[in-house]
Every structure is written in C-alpha cells, then in structure tokens.
Amino acid sequence: MDKLGNVGVLYEGLSIMGGGAILSGLVLAAIGVFVIEKKFVEASAFALAGAILTFFGFMHGESVGIAVTPVVAIGYLIVAAFLFGLSLAPASSLDKTAPHEAIPEGVPAE
C-alpha cells in the first residue's frame, strides 16, 4: 500500500469509488446526460437517488448496510441541491450560446 501511495495511487479512494461500479456508472452517466440536456430537475433526482444508494452501501461501499459511506452520500446530496438550484434559475441566464444563423434552404453541400 505504501508503494502505491508513493507513486500517486490512492487505493482507499479507488476502493470507495469502485464499490457498486455498475450502479455508480449508471447514476453518474444519467446525471451527465441530463446536465448536458439542461434537465436539471431530472439530474437532481438521479443525484438524490445516488445519495440514497450510497448511504445504504449499494454504491461506493464494500457491504450493504446503513451509513456505509456517509461522506460520499453527503457529496451526492450537495450535487443534488446544486442541480435543483440550477433548475430554479431563469432559462435565459443559463443559455449563453450564440444565436444560430439561419441556413438558407437549397444550399449545395460543399
């Protein structure tokens, strides 16, 4: 373990994040997709589900129980609150993209 720590591999963190990797991947991917689509309520719901699953050890835990990894569960709760806060923001303040120019019909491909 000490050799791994000396070269920058934090085994404890890898073991925490690796527990329940399939569920973790599904939840984190769903959060990412909903953030890209700007559906922050849905992303917040998945983060909340991740917090619940993590609290009971189904994700990021070596065993199933109560308060298996509470610090990680609190992290998911913070993300859920942040994403829900973004859902309450006006849509115009979240959309900072440049307006698309209209492409004329019938333009040949180059």
C-alpha atoms as an extended CHARMM CRD file, in Angstrom:
* protein
*
       110  EXT
         1         1  MET       CA              0.0000000000        0.0000000000        0.0000000000  PROA      1               0.0000000000
         2         2  ASP       CA              2.8070000000        2.4200000000        0.8200000000  PROA      2               0.0000000000
         3         3  LYS       CA              4.3960000000        1.8950000000       -2.5910000000  PROA      3               0.0000000000
         4         4  LEU       CA              1.1050000000        2.6970000000       -4.2930000000  PROA      4               0.0000000000
         5         5  GLY       CA              0.7590000000        5.8720000000       -2.2360000000  PROA      5               0.0000000000
         6         6  ASN       CA              4.2890000000        6.9630000000       -3.1300000000  PROA      6               0.0000000000
         7         7  VAL       CA              3.5350000000        6.8480000000       -6.8480000000  PROA      7               0.0000000000
         8         8  GLY       CA              0.2300000000        8.7120000000       -6.5530000000  PROA      8               0.0000000000
         9         9  VAL       CA             -2.2500000000        5.8460000000       -6.4590000000  PROA      9               0.0000000000
        10        10  LEU       CA             -4.7420000000        6.4680000000       -3.6770000000  PROA      10              0.0000000000
        11        11  TYR       CA             -6.0380000000        2.9630000000       -3.1050000000  PROA      11              0.0000000000
        12        12  GLU       CA             -8.6040000000        3.9700000000       -0.4820000000  PROA      12              0.0000000000
        13        13  GLY       CA            -10.2480000000        6.3370000000       -2.9340000000  PROA      13              0.0000000000
        14        14  LEU       CA            -10.2210000000        3.7250000000       -5.6750000000  PROA      14              0.0000000000
        15        15  SER       CA            -11.8430000000        1.1760000000       -3.4030000000  PROA      15              0.0000000000
        16        16  ILE       CA            -14.5360000000        3.6480000000       -2.3320000000  PROA      16              0.0000000000
        17        17  MET       CA            -15.3740000000        4.6800000000       -5.8740000000  PROA      17              0.0000000000
        18        18  GLY       CA            -15.1570000000        1.1090000000       -7.1780000000  PROA      18              0.0000000000
        19        19  GLY       CA            -17.8100000000       -0.4170000000       -4.9280000000  PROA      19              0.0000000000
        20        20  GLY       CA            -21.0180000000       -0.9220000000       -6.9030000000  PROA      20              0.0000000000
        21        21  ALA       CA            -19.3500000000        0.2540000000      -10.0900000000  PROA      21              0.0000000000
        22        22  ILE       CA            -22.2540000000       -0.6710000000      -12.3650000000  PROA      22              0.0000000000
        23        23  LEU       CA            -24.7820000000        1.3820000000      -10.4040000000  PROA      23              0.0000000000
        24        24  SER       CA            -22.2670000000        4.1990000000       -9.9940000000  PROA      24              0.0000000000
        25        25  GLY       CA            -21.6660000000        4.3330000000      -13.7180000000  PROA      25              0.0000000000
        26        26  LEU       CA            -25.3760000000        4.3690000000      -14.4870000000  PROA      26              0.0000000000
        27        27  VAL       CA            -26.1520000000        7.1220000000      -11.9970000000  PROA      27              0.0000000000
        28        28  LEU       CA            -23.1810000000        9.3170000000      -12.9490000000  PROA      28              0.0000000000
        29        29  ALA       CA            -23.8890000000        8.8720000000      -16.6760000000  PROA      29              0.0000000000
        30        30  ALA       CA            -27.5570000000        9.7900000000      -16.1780000000  PROA      30              0.0000000000
        31        31  ILE       CA            -26.5580000000       12.9130000000      -14.2400000000  PROA      31              0.0000000000
        32        32  GLY       CA            -24.1540000000       13.8680000000      -17.0240000000  PROA      32              0.0000000000
        33        33  VAL       CA            -26.7210000000       13.3410000000      -19.7750000000  PROA      33              0.0000000000
        34        34  PHE       CA            -29.3910000000       15.3650000000      -18.0040000000  PROA      34              0.0000000000
        35        35  VAL       CA            -26.9500000000       18.2050000000      -17.3000000000  PROA      35              0.0000000000
        36        36  ILE       CA            -25.9830000000       18.3170000000      -20.9860000000  PROA      36              0.0000000000
        37        37  GLU       CA            -29.6670000000       18.3870000000      -21.9230000000  PROA      37              0.0000000000
        38        38  LYS       CA            -30.2440000000       21.1120000000      -19.2880000000  PROA      38              0.0000000000
        39        39  LYS       CA            -32.8350000000       18.9940000000      -17.4800000000  PROA      39              0.0000000000
        40        40  PHE       CA            -31.6310000000       19.8880000000      -14.0140000000  PROA      40              0.0000000000
        41        41  VAL       CA            -34.6070000000       18.5110000000      -12.0650000000  PROA      41              0.0000000000
        42        42  GLU       CA            -34.0350000000       15.0480000000      -13.5290000000  PROA      42              0.0000000000
        43        43  ALA       CA            -30.2800000000       15.3210000000      -12.8990000000  PROA      43              0.0000000000
        44        44  SER       CA            -31.0310000000       16.3510000000       -9.3260000000  PROA      44              0.0000000000
        45        45  ALA       CA            -33.3220000000       13.3400000000       -8.9100000000  PROA      45              0.0000000000
        46        46  PHE       CA            -30.5820000000       10.9850000000      -10.0640000000  PROA      46              0.0000000000
        47        47  ALA       CA            -28.0920000000       12.6340000000       -7.7140000000  PROA      47              0.0000000000
        48        48  LEU       CA            -30.5710000000       12.1740000000       -4.8750000000  PROA      48              0.0000000000
        49        49  ALA       CA            -31.0080000000        8.5210000000       -5.8600000000  PROA      49              0.0000000000
        50        50  GLY       CA            -27.2170000000        8.2110000000       -5.8530000000  PROA      50              0.0000000000
        51        51  ALA       CA            -27.1020000000        9.6590000000       -2.3440000000  PROA      51              0.0000000000
        52        52  ILE       CA            -29.6570000000        7.1470000000       -1.1000000000  PROA      52              0.0000000000
        53        53  LEU       CA            -27.9590000000        4.1990000000       -2.7980000000  PROA      53              0.0000000000
        54        54  THR       CA            -24.5870000000        5.3200000000       -1.4570000000  PROA      54              0.0000000000
        55        55  PHE       CA            -25.8850000000        5.8120000000        2.0720000000  PROA      55              0.0000000000
        56        56  PHE       CA            -27.1280000000        2.2250000000        2.1940000000  PROA      56              0.0000000000
        57        57  GLY       CA            -23.9800000000        0.8140000000        0.5590000000  PROA      57              0.0000000000
        58        58  PHE       CA            -25.3350000000       -0.2350000000       -2.8270000000  PROA      58              0.0000000000
        59        59  MET       CA            -22.9050000000        2.2160000000       -4.4370000000  PROA      59              0.0000000000
        60        60  HSD       CA            -19.4080000000        3.1400000000       -3.2750000000  PROA      60              0.0000000000
        61        61  GLY       CA            -19.4780000000        0.6300000000       -0.4440000000  PROA      61              0.0000000000
        62        62  GLU       CA            -17.9110000000       -2.7160000000        0.3040000000  PROA      62              0.0000000000
        63        63  SER       CA            -21.0260000000       -4.0220000000        2.0340000000  PROA      63              0.0000000000
        64        64  VAL       CA            -24.7140000000       -3.2310000000        2.2680000000  PROA      64              0.0000000000
        65        65  GLY       CA            -25.7610000000       -1.5100000000        5.4890000000  PROA      65              0.0000000000
        66        66  ILE       CA            -26.6920000000        1.8180000000        6.9770000000  PROA      66              0.0000000000
        67        67  ALA       CA            -24.2880000000        4.7610000000        6.6430000000  PROA      67              0.0000000000
        68        68  VAL       CA            -21.6200000000        2.7100000000        4.8500000000  PROA      68              0.0000000000
        69        69  THR       CA            -20.0360000000        5.7550000000        3.1550000000  PROA      69              0.0000000000
        70        70  PRO       CA            -21.8670000000        8.7840000000        4.5550000000  PROA      70              0.0000000000
        71        71  VAL       CA            -19.3250000000       11.3390000000        3.3040000000  PROA      71              0.0000000000
        72        72  VAL       CA            -19.8470000000       10.2890000000       -0.3100000000  PROA      72              0.0000000000
        73        73  ALA       CA            -23.6220000000       10.3090000000        0.2310000000  PROA      73              0.0000000000
        74        74  ILE       CA            -23.3830000000       13.8820000000        1.5110000000  PROA      74              0.0000000000
        75        75  GLY       CA            -21.4480000000       14.7560000000       -1.6410000000  PROA      75              0.0000000000
        76        76  TYR       CA            -24.2890000000       13.4250000000       -3.7600000000  PROA      76              0.0000000000
        77        77  LEU       CA            -26.7690000000       15.4400000000       -1.6860000000  PROA      77              0.0000000000
        78        78  ILE       CA            -24.7510000000       18.6100000000       -2.2760000000  PROA      78              0.0000000000
        79        79  VAL       CA            -24.7220000000       17.9110000000       -6.0210000000  PROA      79              0.0000000000
        80        80  ALA       CA            -28.4820000000       17.2540000000       -5.9540000000  PROA      80              0.0000000000
        81        81  ALA       CA            -29.1280000000       20.5490000000       -4.1630000000  PROA      81              0.0000000000
        82        82  PHE       CA            -26.8840000000       22.4330000000       -6.5900000000  PROA      82              0.0000000000
        83        83  LEU       CA            -28.5990000000       20.9250000000       -9.6230000000  PROA      83              0.0000000000
        84        84  PHE       CA            -32.0360000000       21.6380000000       -8.1970000000  PROA      84              0.0000000000
        85        85  GLY       CA            -30.9300000000       25.2300000000       -7.6030000000  PROA      85              0.0000000000
        86        86  LEU       CA            -29.9220000000       25.4430000000      -11.2530000000  PROA      86              0.0000000000
        87        87  SER       CA            -33.3880000000       24.2800000000      -12.2480000000  PROA      87              0.0000000000
        88        88  LEU       CA            -34.8750000000       27.2900000000      -10.4520000000  PROA      88              0.0000000000
        89        89  ALA       CA            -32.6730000000       29.7720000000      -12.3550000000  PROA      89              0.0000000000
        90        90  PRO       CA            -34.2410000000       31.5750000000      -15.3120000000  PROA      90              0.0000000000
        91        91  ALA       CA            -33.6100000000       29.7660000000      -18.5880000000  PROA      91              0.0000000000
        92        92  SER       CA            -32.2240000000       32.9000000000      -20.2170000000  PROA      92              0.0000000000
        93        93  SER       CA            -29.3970000000       33.1150000000      -17.6750000000  PROA      93              0.0000000000
        94        94  LEU       CA            -28.3570000000       29.5030000000      -18.3860000000  PROA      94              0.0000000000
        95        95  ASP       CA            -28.3660000000       29.7710000000      -22.1800000000  PROA      95              0.0000000000
        96        96  LYS       CA            -25.2470000000       31.7310000000      -23.1080000000  PROA      96              0.0000000000
        97        97  THR       CA            -24.8300000000       30.2350000000      -26.5720000000  PROA      97              0.0000000000
        98        98  ALA       CA            -24.5750000000       32.4260000000      -29.6260000000  PROA      98              0.0000000000
        99        99  PRO       CA            -27.7010000000       32.5820000000      -31.7840000000  PROA      99              0.0000000000
       100       100  HSD       CA            -27.6270000000       30.2110000000      -34.7240000000  PROA      100             0.0000000000
       101       101  GLU       CA            -27.6200000000       31.7750000000      -38.1430000000  PROA      101             0.0000000000
       102       102  ALA       CA            -30.3850000000       30.5850000000      -40.4020000000  PROA      102             0.0000000000
       103       103  ILE       CA            -29.1000000000       28.2820000000      -43.1380000000  PROA      103             0.0000000000
       104       104  PRO       CA            -30.7970000000       29.0570000000      -46.4200000000  PROA      104             0.0000000000
       105       105  GLU       CA            -32.7330000000       26.1840000000      -47.9920000000  PROA      105             0.0000000000
       106       106  GLY       CA            -31.3060000000       24.5650000000      -51.0950000000  PROA      106             0.0000000000
       107       107  VAL       CA            -27.6280000000       25.2820000000      -50.4520000000  PROA      107             0.0000000000
       108       108  PRO       CA            -25.4920000000       22.5850000000      -52.1020000000  PROA      108             0.0000000000
       109       109  ALA       CA            -23.1340000000       20.6030000000      -49.8930000000  PROA      109             0.0000000000
       110       110  GLU       CA            -19.5050000000       21.5230000000      -50.1740000000  PROA      110             0.0000000000
